[in-house]
Amino acid sequence: INVIYSGTMSAAVEASIEGIPAIGFSLLDYAFEADFSAAKHYARELAIKVLAQGLPEKTLLNVNFPKLPLAEIKGMRVCRQAKAKWVEEFEERLDPRGKKYYWMTGRFQNEDAGIDTDEWALANNFVSVVPVQFDLTAHHAMSHINQLLA
């Protein structure tokens, strides 16, 4: 679900809308000096395949890398996005002048125990590859909404 808020994926969606094969890559490491060497290996491999073979129309990829050395990553796994979200919390803090401000923090809450999800893949040392579409229409709800408006 975080794909909706991701700047990385927003850029990839824009490319996909324009018909450009697009992939959003993210590493599960928030450190300033994060090590991207394992991600580089898999990103290159996947990009070469996508450039050679393309992607289905109106589809892009959301790819996440575990924070692991290359030797510990088991490979790539195609998955669905887990039903998971950030539960926001706010810490009250003081600035250098003694004025209050609030720092948004939170905790990640995975509500999905499926073994076919991106969260499972990452927790089990796989690179997660989630095919994404930018059409957010709830097609399954169309007839219900038509009946509601009739």
Phi, psi and omega per residue, in radians:
I1 nan -0.486 3.141
N2 -1.091 -0.267 3.122
V3 -1.024 -0.476 3.132
I4 -1.146 -0.537 -3.052
Y5 -1.749 -0.080 -2.992
S6 -1.385 2.175 3.034
G7 -1.142 -0.648 3.106
T8 -1.055 -0.829 -3.133
M9 -1.250 -0.533 3.092
S10 -1.056 -0.746 3.097
A11 -1.128 -0.720 3.127
A12 -1.147 -0.687 3.105
V13 -1.076 -0.772 3.125
E14 -1.018 -0.752 3.102
A15 -1.088 -0.786 -3.120
S16 -1.089 -0.685 3.092
I17 -1.024 -0.602 -3.139
E18 -1.487 0.089 3.099
G19 1.469 0.231 3.132
I20 -1.635 2.225 3.085
P21 -0.996 2.226 -2.984
A22 -2.346 2.519 3.105
I23 -2.423 2.290 2.990
G24 -1.732 2.166 -3.138
F25 -1.919 2.337 3.082
S26 -2.425 2.503 3.100
L27 -1.921 2.299 -3.139
L28 -1.372 1.046 3.110
D29 -2.572 2.055 -3.079
Y30 -1.664 0.088 -3.115
A31 -1.229 2.513 3.106
F32 -1.038 -0.644 -3.122
E33 -1.777 0.694 -3.103
A34 -1.015 2.548 -3.140
D35 -1.667 1.947 -3.095
F36 -1.698 0.161 -3.014
S37 -1.107 -0.740 3.109
A38 -1.183 -0.721 3.121
A39 -1.079 -0.693 3.138
K40 -1.026 -0.747 3.137
H41 -1.022 -0.916 -3.089
Y42 -1.284 -0.608 3.110
A43 -1.095 -0.736 3.125
R44 -1.112 -0.826 -3.131
E45 -1.020 -0.813 -3.111
L46 -1.213 -0.735 -3.137
A47 -1.068 -0.728 3.114
I48 -1.062 -0.764 3.141
K49 -1.143 -0.747 -3.131
V50 -1.158 -0.725 3.127
L51 -1.135 -0.622 -3.125
A52 -1.341 -0.679 -3.000
Q53 -1.946 -0.236 -3.141
G54 1.340 -3.093 3.091
L55 -2.226 2.736 3.040
P56 -1.013 2.640 -3.131
E57 -0.951 2.422 3.094
K58 1.069 0.487 3.137
T59 -2.145 2.447 3.015
L60 -2.334 3.024 -3.093
L61 -2.059 2.422 2.999
N62 -1.902 1.946 -3.048
V63 -2.030 2.240 3.114
N64 -2.159 2.417 -3.106
F65 -1.918 2.349 3.029
P66 -1.220 2.729 3.114
K67 -1.463 1.398 -3.074
L68 -2.509 2.724 2.972
P69 -1.180 2.713 -3.099
L70 -0.900 -0.752 -3.085
A71 -1.110 -0.381 -3.103
E72 -1.639 -0.184 3.117
I73 -1.414 2.270 -3.040
K74 -1.463 -0.145 -3.113
G75 2.271 -2.938 3.141
M76 -1.811 2.571 3.132
R77 -2.371 2.234 3.056
V78 -1.370 2.260 -3.060
C79 -2.497 3.076 2.986
R80 -1.797 2.819 3.094
Q81 -1.315 2.422 3.109
A82 -1.308 2.682 2.980
K83 -1.417 1.727 -3.074
A84 -2.606 2.780 -3.118
K85 -2.778 2.888 3.009
W86 -1.608 2.263 3.029
V87 -1.661 1.971 -3.050
E88 -1.318 2.457 3.032
E89 -2.371 2.725 -3.109
F90 -2.241 2.322 3.084
E91 -1.800 2.283 3.044
E92 -1.410 2.274 -3.134
R93 -2.334 2.979 3.079
L94 -2.068 2.364 3.073
D95 -1.413 3.062 -3.094
P96 -1.037 -0.348 3.111
R97 -1.641 0.090 3.112
G98 1.489 0.154 3.132
K99 -1.514 2.485 3.126
K100 -1.286 2.511 2.926
Y101 -2.569 2.938 -3.069
Y102 -2.147 2.279 -3.124
W103 -1.837 2.120 -3.137
M104 -1.339 2.219 3.061
T105 -2.234 -2.787 3.083
G106 2.794 -3.089 3.121
R107 -2.402 2.570 -3.128
F108 -1.492 2.283 -3.107
Q109 -2.128 1.940 3.103
N110 -1.637 2.062 -3.114
E111 -1.812 0.313 -2.980
D112 -2.329 1.995 -3.109
A113 -1.636 0.179 -3.090
G114 -1.116 2.494 3.113
I115 -1.556 0.118 3.091
D116 -1.895 0.305 -3.054
T117 -1.788 2.840 3.070
D118 -1.106 -0.657 3.138
E119 -1.132 -0.707 3.098
W120 -1.126 -0.792 -3.124
A121 -1.006 -0.843 -3.120
L122 -1.126 -0.722 3.132
A123 -1.161 -0.354 -3.121
N124 -1.918 0.433 2.990
N125 1.216 0.544 3.045
F126 -1.930 2.684 2.915
V127 -1.366 2.241 3.122
S128 -1.613 2.348 3.122
V129 -2.187 1.914 -3.094
V130 -1.968 2.011 3.024
P131 -1.191 2.312 -3.057
V132 -2.205 2.590 3.019
Q133 -2.144 2.651 -3.113
F134 -1.637 -0.091 3.047
D135 -1.403 1.865 -3.110
L136 -1.628 0.197 3.115
T137 -1.038 2.308 3.072
A138 -1.473 1.365 -3.073
H139 -0.995 -0.616 -3.126
H140 -1.142 -0.319 -3.084
A141 -1.734 -0.058 -3.042
M142 -0.998 -0.844 -3.108
S143 -1.145 -0.663 3.111
H144 -1.081 -0.787 -3.129
I145 -1.198 -0.641 3.057
N146 -1.067 -0.721 3.107
Q147 -1.174 -0.655 3.127
L148 -1.081 -0.650 -3.087
L149 -1.543 -0.156 -3.096
A150 -1.265 nan nan
